[in-house]
Amino acid sequence: MFKVLGVDHIGIAVSDLKEVGSFWGDILGLPANGEETVAEQKVTTGFFPTPNGSEIELLAATDETSPIAKFIEKKGQGIHHIAYCIEDGVANALKEVEEIVKNQ
């Protein structure tokens, strides 16, 4: 079975990237590492690296039809996903999981 090496990043759905970003930067002291808009996902992301090498990724919708807007509408702001670092890469891990599911 594949081995989880740690947390790569935690994705948090937010309504206002600037407002929530100031909490992570100004209050918690994590430096902002830029923003990126991903047009096909209708989202703008902001990254805040942590001292241990993982990151906080804030996700703000750029359109009310985006997956993030729908998530916030249904569940409110909060953790959207946790991404792990895994040994031997995602492709190998997916193959292992597919085998497990197939054999159940």
C-alpha positions in Angstrom: 0.0 0.0 0.0 1.2 3.5 -0.7 2.7 5.5 2.1 1.5 9.0 3.2 4.5 11.2 3.8 2.7 14.2 5.2 0.3 17.0 4.4 1.1 19.0 1.3 -1.7 21.6 1.8 -5.1 22.2 3.4 -7.6 23.9 1.1 -10.0 26.2 2.8 -13.1 27.7 1.0 -13.6 31.4 1.8 -15.9 34.1 0.8 -13.4 36.9 0.8 -9.7 36.1 0.0 -8.4 39.4 1.2 -10.2 39.4 4.5 -9.4 35.8 5.4 -5.9 36.1 4.0 -5.2 39.0 6.4 -6.0 36.6 9.3 -3.5 34.0 8.1 -0.9 36.7 7.4 -1.3 39.5 9.9 -2.6 37.5 12.9 -0.9 34.1 12.5 2.2 35.5 10.8 2.2 33.2 7.8 3.7 35.0 4.7 1.4 35.2 1.7 3.0 33.5 -1.3 0.9 35.1 -4.0 -2.5 34.6 -5.6 -3.5 32.6 -8.7 -6.8 32.7 -10.6 -7.7 29.4 -12.2 -10.4 30.4 -14.8 -11.6 26.9 -15.6 -12.3 26.3 -11.9 -13.7 29.8 -11.4 -11.5 30.3 -8.3 -8.8 32.5 -7.0 -6.3 30.9 -4.7 -3.9 32.3 -2.1 -1.1 30.3 -0.6 0.4 30.7 2.9 3.4 28.4 3.5 3.9 27.0 7.0 7.3 26.5 8.6 7.1 22.7 8.2 6.7 22.9 4.4 3.0 22.4 4.1 0.7 25.3 2.9 -2.7 26.8 3.6 -4.5 27.3 0.4 -7.4 29.7 0.5 -10.0 29.2 -2.3 -12.4 32.0 -3.2 -15.0 31.7 -6.0 -14.8 34.1 -8.9 -18.3 33.2 -10.1 -21.5 32.1 -8.3 -21.5 28.9 -10.3 -18.1 27.7 -9.3 -17.6 24.6 -7.2 -16.3 26.7 -4.3 -19.3 29.0 -4.3 -21.6 26.0 -4.3 -19.6 24.4 -1.4 -19.8 27.6 0.7 -23.5 27.9 -0.1 -24.1 24.4 1.1 -21.6 24.1 4.0 -20.3 27.6 4.7 -16.7 28.6 4.8 -14.2 26.0 6.0 -12.0 23.1 5.1 -12.6 22.0 1.5 -9.8 19.5 1.1 -6.6 18.1 2.5 -3.9 17.1 0.0 -1.3 14.6 1.1 2.3 14.0 -0.1 2.6 10.3 -0.9 5.4 8.0 -1.7 5.9 6.9 -5.4 3.4 9.5 -6.8 -0.3 9.8 -7.3 -0.5 7.6 -10.4 0.9 4.6 -8.5 -1.4 5.3 -5.5 -4.4 5.5 -7.8 -3.5 2.1 -9.3 -3.3 0.6 -5.9 -6.7 2.0 -4.8 -8.3 0.9 -8.0 -7.1 -2.7 -7.4 -8.4 -2.6 -3.8 -11.8 -1.4 -5.0 -11.9 -3.9 -7.8 -11.2 -6.8 -5.5 -13.8 -5.9 -2.9 
